[in-house]
């Protein structure tokens, strides 16, 4: 099973491959599933901004492509020393595959800057259980 330092390395490697020529804000994400598998993603910008892909979204897509569906922990690294937290759309994407107690970490290459649960990131969230 991956520990936080492995996820930090994966997110940093992903961030180094980000395509962020317009914002100059490369982001990498890495997640661990409840079965222990790990996946990474980076942001991919497009000149037509709405069609870009967030790092969290890319990591989730890789997870789903591999047949996994439960995020246990996620790390995101941005370009600076301030916490890089998910946008609102990514928070909802994460909630689709994460329990309220899933741990999210905003990190630099070497330090954890902020740790929150999914419920703290998206309080009173609308989740899949509401449609059952």
N, C-alpha and C positions, 0 to 999 in steps of 0.2 A: 504494500500500500504506500502511496506517495505521501511524503511529509511536506510541510509548508515550504521548505527550502527547495525541494524539487519543483513544486508548482511555481515558485518565484523564478527559478532558472528557465522553466518552460515559457512563462509569460514574457520574460526579458528577451529570449530568443525570438519569440513571435513578434514582439514589438520591433525588434531590429529588422524584420521583414515587412513591416507595415508600409502601405502606400498612402502617404499623407502629404502630397505636394501642395495642397491648397491651404490646409490649416496649419501645417507644420507641427501637428500634435499626434505623433505615433503612439498607438496603444497596443498592448499585448494582454491577452487573457489566457488563463489555464484553469482547468477544472478537473476535479476528481469525482468520479461517480460513486454511488453506494457500493458498487462491486469492485472498486479499486482501480478502474481504468482511468487513464488521464488523456486529456485532449487540450489542444491549444488553438488560438486564433489571433489574428491581427486585424486592425481596421484597414479597409480598402476604400479610399475616397474616389469619387468620380466628379468630373467637372459639373455634372448635374447632381448637386448635393443630395437630393432625396434618394438616389439610387445607390449610395455608398453602403458599406457594411461595417458595423461596429465590431470590435474585437470579441466582445462577449457573444454576440450573435454568431460569429464565425466559429467560435469554440463549441457553442451549443449545436450548431449544424453538423460539425464533425462528430459530436457525440451521437446525435440522432442517426446520422448516416451509418454509424457502426452498430446500431441496434440498441443503444443504451437510452435510458429515460429518467435517471434520477441523479441530480447533482447533489453531492455531499458537501463540497467545499469549492470555492472559486477565488482566484487571485487575479488582480488587474494591476498592471504597471503602466504608468504614463511617462512623459518625458522629463518631468521635473521632480522636485522634492515635496510637492503638495499631493495629498491624496487624490487619486483619479477614481471617481465613483461613476457607476453606470448612469446613462441617460434614463429617462422615464420609460422609454420603449424597451430598453434592455432589462430594466428591473421587472417589467411585466413578462418578458421572455424568460427570464430566470425563474420567476415564480411558477411558470407553467411546469417546470421540471424540478422544483426545489420545495422542500418542506419549510415551514416558517422558521425552524431553528437552523437551517443551512448557514454555514459560516462564509462570509465574504471578507476578503482582505485586500485593502488598497496598499500597494507596496512600491518601494524603489527596487533597484537591483539587489540590495542587501538588507533592507529594513522593512518591517511591517509598520505602516503609518496609521492604519485604522482597521479595526475589526468590528464587523456588525453582523447581526443575523439577517436573514431574508426578511423577517417581520419588521426589523428596524429600517431596512432599506425601502420597504414598501408596506407601510402599516395599513391595516384594514383592507388588504389586497383581495381582489376578485380572482379566485383560483378555480381550477378544474372541478373541485369538489362541489362548487355551487350549481353545476349543471348535471349532477348525478341524481 
